[in-house]
């Protein structure tokens, strides 16, 4: 679901984008492919297979935020075969690879090796921060890593409810820069919900990008759209502050409507 949201966000923004993934054989999988194709997504690298799509049951609180979820992970290892067979087509002339870091490690390792070979920048998104922490070696190779405030408490090893939850944006900016250096990351962004986001770059730049003021309808998908916007911006050689602003603008569009993807 995360990958599909992001690829649709990028396509809706107007960029050429290809989806490397799996769908279930049959009706639901066919519907996913048709929907993405209507958005202009290249689905020629999508393989239909048994258990190609997992299941995710989410429980939302009264503000629309996810407070609990249960998931059944799909078998994504056939993606390795797609990468092996179509490496040149996928990576040649690519402006960037948007990669879910917490999918099967074999896929992550293969994709990042190929991206490095073809000199393609990699932007990482996560769904499980605890699993991501086990893959710090890969995260250090990313051109940009994005997480939210609660996830950053694990990344920074700072208690969330006892300390990080109450930090101001300025304090979060300092902590983000400090831990970017400590962890040896290139570019690190931490989103702060309605406050906006803070960033720290490899060249020493750091800053705060305020959120846009909008009437919130549904926050679902906002993080995916923010990631898509930042990744598009960086792949277009925008500065880190400019990329954060693009991500913020796309996320603001999503929270202001009932849709969970960016619509221009």
Steps between C-alpha positions, in 0.01 A plus 500: 500500500778747585682435174180531296410828669844645438522397136155648438598821678804536275298429186227744601765767549589450134823301517573187298509212747516121486375262769712192579279276711254212520123469499270205561387298203141576414247774557653721769847487348364578153307794646816639660689483170216662304468778756872579495508497122219758488726721714786462252708253702722258307385160629712285266715397801202381707467124529175318582563217745338299777514697828643801319298738717474486878211601722494794739230565758523847652317661791476879493437736791257793495763725335555260210841376616586129505502377861530124435547268205537133409678395184571190295811552293504384137774285348699769318811296414396461132595870471862379499429321175353818350813694597731235359317478167425870452790677673609705200146609415423597859817688592637648178418873486308478828499822707438321828396180675226524764547194719307347792785413736303250710410256222704179464866575561608308190294738285635808678861382460457417132320824417755717679793317338348556157423864577859558609628330184285729282566808718132539584417681828286303747233651724376276781157470660411276795192344657674328794768704677615207715575294190659801333739535794629151422586628151703806593773396257254555214352817648847656514527455123172679429508845344213596730324331791164622629322405822238653729547632853403173671727297272784743566481416871617149410758633254635747758456260796302764690178427690197620306232542769749621759701745289485514120123549480535840668796638305446820303570515128824688572611234747411226249704680237806491722448134592454404135827668401681348797384145427549532126867560579510231769342233281695594188195566283500718188170689520252447786147640527264464797134585453317667788133459402317835503819689586678411177841336468866549586797401288876460519724458196842358425639845426413622849175675412209461737162662531128492564224482238163606644183315407240665278186615676212289367170367628582138584262242353709181521871457577523155335768499232652835596833344596517312170432820306763689699756232419400504132536878483839506670629220276376673185658826611839346574495301174445832321813639673302729728661596829398317817284795621332523158434124499347522849274781382382292205431205731312731738286639219408153375419376851280806561296413191441149635390593854251750358299237309356154559740343245819341636718595201614831357268654242617821326 
